[in-house]
């Protein structure tokens, strides 16, 4: 009997589509199709590429496949009663840097290098505070001796900014790794993001969102001096006030200049806040669990590390507030889009790389 006739047998499993289309190792993919249930009490088996994958559920029209640890991108095939299904490709995230401690999104410079922190516990001094990961996944130390680095963001000139939740300070770091103080007195400074005019916004865990003007004024005059002024000369405003968060605020701007904010709590009905340029606050979406790092694509779809209906991963929320799981996986705390349609995913101790065919909104 030919493989084609095998496939046409009525008991041959057939896969229609996957949800979500991408996963971390250990994440779960829901498979929709026909003939996916047990045969004579024997459940089907699954392979991802050349590796076996376990099934968490098997029903006639749906099955849940768990991505094996160490899994790589490949074709998913279900095997039932000696018959193999049609293959469907699965996008699996692969490690790009380990032994880190990110607490928010990674940041990407104009050359495609990814930057991530080793934040440590509060007050902990670590040998290397920020690492740079090259396109070939080579990791190297970038900045040392910053206490509890938290949020990361690049400005339009290629300087990297980092908040310290221990010191309430934002530092500016040149492309060569030179560190200077940019602003101080920001409470428990956490997430940071730039608007289109170069103003920096900083989330304080007490509930305040600060705005640091891109313009600086010397205390002795009203003239605008060079950008080497001391942090005391920067204009810092209270932009908005939200309820205090038990963890880091995470900030992201969409294309229209609205600031989106998450402040993860223990609630399973958590909101994403939207703050207009005038500081007025509304609820953009409610119903997530422990929402953290965010990023926008060029169509203003929002991607956020969170739980949706009990499933953890990266949740995609359209501008009309339709939510779905885009990537399945535990321990995700943030993401950053790369220039080639891929994304860097941050977990509690590593970065992963996944192909998504999504063009992210440019942040530099």
C-alpha positions in Angstrom: 0.0 0.0 0.0 1.4 3.4 -1.0 2.0 6.2 1.5 -0.8 8.2 -0.2 -3.3 5.4 0.2 -2.1 5.0 3.8 -3.0 8.6 4.3 -6.5 8.1 2.8 -7.4 5.4 5.3 -10.3 6.5 7.5 -8.4 5.9 10.7 -5.4 8.0 9.7 -5.0 11.1 11.8 -5.2 14.4 10.0 -3.9 17.7 11.4 -5.7 20.9 10.5 -3.9 23.6 12.5 -2.0 24.4 15.7 -2.6 26.8 18.5 -0.5 28.7 19.3 2.0 28.3 16.4 5.1 28.7 18.6 6.2 27.4 22.0 9.1 27.3 24.4 10.5 23.9 25.4 8.1 22.6 28.0 5.2 24.6 26.5 2.1 23.0 25.1 0.6 23.2 21.6 -3.0 22.4 20.9 -3.5 20.4 17.7 -6.9 20.5 15.9 -7.8 17.8 13.3 -9.5 14.4 13.0 -8.8 10.9 14.2 -6.6 12.3 17.0 -8.2 10.2 19.8 -7.1 6.8 21.2 -7.5 3.7 19.0 -8.6 0.6 21.0 -7.6 2.4 24.2 -4.2 3.1 22.8 -3.5 6.9 22.6 -1.6 8.2 19.6 2.0 9.2 19.9 3.7 12.3 18.6 7.1 13.2 17.1 8.6 16.7 16.6 11.3 16.3 14.0 13.3 13.3 15.1 12.3 13.5 18.8 9.3 12.0 20.6 6.9 14.5 22.2 4.4 13.6 24.9 0.6 14.1 24.7 -1.2 15.8 27.6 -4.6 15.2 26.0 -6.0 13.1 23.2 -9.6 13.5 21.9 -11.1 12.8 18.4 -10.7 16.3 17.1 -8.0 17.8 19.4 -4.8 16.9 21.2 -2.4 18.7 23.4 1.3 18.1 22.7 4.0 19.1 25.1 7.2 20.4 23.5 10.2 18.3 24.9 13.0 19.9 26.7 15.8 20.5 24.2 13.3 20.4 21.4 14.1 22.3 18.2 11.9 23.6 15.4 10.5 20.9 13.2 7.5 19.1 11.8 4.9 17.7 14.2 3.4 14.3 13.3 0.9 12.3 15.2 1.0 8.5 14.9 -2.1 6.4 15.5 -2.8 2.7 14.8 0.3 2.4 12.7 -0.6 5.5 10.6 1.2 8.8 10.4 -0.5 12.1 10.1 0.4 14.9 7.7 3.2 17.1 9.1 2.6 20.6 10.5 5.6 22.9 11.3 6.1 24.0 14.9 8.2 27.1 15.8 10.2 26.2 18.9 12.3 28.7 20.8 16.0 27.8 21.2 18.4 29.0 23.8 20.6 32.0 22.9 22.1 33.0 26.3 21.9 31.3 29.7 22.9 32.0 33.3 21.2 35.5 33.2 18.7 37.1 35.5 16.4 39.4 33.4 13.5 41.1 35.2 12.1 42.9 32.2 12.4 43.0 28.4 15.8 42.6 26.7 16.8 45.5 24.5 18.1 45.5 20.9 20.4 48.0 19.4 20.5 49.3 15.8 23.1 46.5 14.9 20.8 43.7 16.1 22.7 43.0 19.3 20.6 41.9 22.2 21.2 43.2 25.8 20.0 41.6 29.0 20.6 42.0 32.7 21.8 39.9 35.6 19.7 41.8 38.1 20.2 39.7 41.2 18.2 39.9 44.4 17.6 43.3 45.9 20.9 44.8 47.1 23.0 42.0 45.5 26.2 43.0 43.8 27.0 40.8 40.8 30.2 40.6 38.7 28.5 41.5 35.5 25.3 43.6 35.4 24.5 43.7 31.7 25.5 41.3 28.9 25.5 41.8 25.2 24.6 38.9 22.9 25.8 39.1 19.3 23.9 37.9 16.2 25.8 34.6 16.4 24.7 34.1 20.0 28.1 34.9 21.4 27.6 36.5 24.9 30.0 38.9 26.4 30.1 41.2 29.5 29.0 44.8 28.7 28.6 46.6 32.0 29.9 45.8 35.5 29.0 46.9 39.0 25.5 48.4 38.5 23.3 47.5 41.4 20.1 45.6 40.5 19.8 46.7 36.8 16.1 46.5 35.8 14.6 48.1 32.8 16.5 48.6 29.5 15.9 51.0 26.6 17.9 52.5 23.8 17.6 56.1 22.7 17.8 57.3 19.0 21.6 58.0 19.4 22.5 54.4 20.3 23.0 55.0 24.1 21.5 52.3 26.4 19.6 53.4 29.5 19.1 51.2 32.5 17.1 51.7 35.7 18.3 50.5 39.2 15.4 49.4 41.4 17.7 49.5 44.4 19.0 53.1 43.9 16.1 54.8 42.1 18.5 55.9 39.4 18.6 55.7 35.7 22.0 55.3 34.1 23.1 56.1 30.5 25.6 53.8 28.9 27.5 54.7 25.7 28.0 52.1 22.9 31.5 51.5 24.4 30.2 50.8 27.9 30.9 54.1 29.6 28.4 54.7 32.4 27.0 58.0 33.6 24.1 59.0 35.8 21.1 60.3 33.8 18.4 60.8 36.6 18.0 60.1 40.3 15.3 60.1 42.9 12.9 57.9 41.0 11.7 55.6 43.9 11.9 52.0 43.1 12.7 52.6 39.4 11.7 49.7 37.2 10.4 49.7 33.6 11.6 52.4 31.2 10.6 53.5 27.7 11.2 56.4 25.3 8.5 58.3 23.4 8.9 59.6 19.9 10.3 62.9 21.1 13.1 61.4 23.2 11.4 61.8 26.6 12.1 58.9 29.0 9.4 57.4 31.1 10.2 55.5 34.3 7.9 53.3 36.3 8.2 53.4 40.1 6.9 50.5 42.0 5.0 52.8 44.4 2.6 53.5 41.5 4.1 56.6 39.9 5.1 57.0 36.2 7.8 59.6 35.9 8.5 61.6 32.7 12.1 62.8 32.2 12.2 65.6 29.6 14.7 65.2 26.8 15.4 69.0 27.3 17.8 69.9 30.2 18.1 73.3 31.8 21.1 74.7 33.7 20.2 75.8 37.2 22.0 79.1 36.6 20.1 80.1 33.4 17.2 79.2 31.2 19.5 78.2 28.4 19.6 74.6 27.2 23.2 73.4 27.7 25.0 70.4 26.3 23.7 66.9 27.1 26.5 66.4 29.6 24.6 68.3 32.3 24.3 66.8 35.8 21.2 64.8 36.6 19.9 67.6 38.9 19.3 69.8 35.9 16.8 67.4 34.2 13.1 68.2 34.3 11.3 65.3 36.0 7.5 65.3 36.1 4.9 63.0 37.6 3.2 61.8 34.4 0.6 59.5 35.9 -0.2 57.5 39.1 -1.4 53.9 39.2 -1.9 51.4 42.0 1.4 50.1 43.5 2.7 46.9 42.0 4.2 44.0 43.9 6.7 43.6 41.0 8.4 45.7 38.3 6.4 48.0 36.1 6.8 47.3 32.4 6.3 50.1 29.8 5.8 50.2 26.0 4.6 52.8 23.6 2.4 52.1 20.6 2.7 54.1 17.3 0.2 56.8 18.4 2.2 57.8 21.5 0.0 55.9 24.0 2.0 54.4 26.9 1.0 50.9 28.0 1.8 49.8 31.5 1.7 46.5 33.3 2.4 46.0 37.0 2.1 42.3 37.8 0.2 41.2 40.9 -1.2 37.9 42.1 -4.6 38.7 40.5 -5.7 36.5 37.6 -7.9 39.4 36.3 -5.1 41.9 35.8 -5.3 44.9 33.6 -3.1 46.5 31.0 -3.3 50.3 31.5 -3.1 52.8 28.6 -1.9 56.3 29.4 -2.6 59.0 26.8 -0.1 61.8 26.1 -2.0 64.1 28.4 -1.6 61.6 31.3 -5.2 60.3 31.4 -5.4 56.6 32.2 -7.8 54.0 30.9 -7.9 50.2 31.0 -6.9 48.7 27.6 -7.4 45.1 28.5 -8.4 43.2 31.6 -8.2 39.4 32.2 -4.6 38.5 32.3 -2.5 36.7 35.0 0.8 38.3 36.1 1.3 40.5 33.0 4.9 41.6 32.5 7.1 42.7 29.6 5.5 44.0 26.4 6.3 44.8 22.8 4.4 46.1 19.8 4.5 45.0 16.2 4.2 47.4 13.2 0.4 46.9 13.2 0.1 47.9 16.8 -0.7 44.4 18.0 0.5 44.2 21.6 2.5 41.1 22.8 2.8 40.6 26.5 4.3 38.0 28.8 1.2 36.8 30.8 -1.3 34.1 31.4 -4.5 34.0 29.4 -7.3 31.6 30.5 -4.7 29.7 32.6 -2.2 29.3 29.8 1.2 31.0 30.3 3.2 32.4 27.4 3.2 35.5 25.1 -0.3 36.8 24.6 -1.2 38.8 21.5 -3.8 41.5 21.9 -5.0 43.3 18.8 -5.9 47.0 18.7 -9.6 45.9 19.0 -8.7 44.0 22.2 -8.9 40.5 20.9 -6.5 38.3 22.9 -4.9 34.9 21.9 -1.9 33.0 22.9 1.0 33.6 20.4 3.7 31.6 22.2 3.3 28.9 24.8 5.7 28.6 27.7 6.3 29.1 31.4 8.6 31.6 33.2 8.5 34.2 30.4 8.9 37.7 31.7 9.5 39.7 28.5 10.4 39.9 24.8 12.0 42.1 22.1 11.4 41.8 18.4 14.5 41.5 16.1 14.9 43.0 12.7 14.5 39.6 10.8 11.0 38.7 12.0 12.3 36.8 15.0 12.1 37.6 18.7 14.2 37.3 21.8 12.3 35.9 24.7 13.4 36.5 28.3 12.8 34.0 31.0 13.9 34.2 34.7 17.4 33.0 33.9 17.9 32.9 30.1 17.2 34.3 26.7 15.6 32.3 23.8 15.3 32.9 20.1 12.2 32.1 18.1 11.2 32.7 14.5 7.8 34.3 14.2 7.7 36.2 10.9 6.5 39.3 12.8 7.9 42.8 12.2 8.3 44.6 15.5 7.8 48.3 16.0 11.2 50.0 15.8 12.4 51.3 19.2 15.7 52.9 18.0 
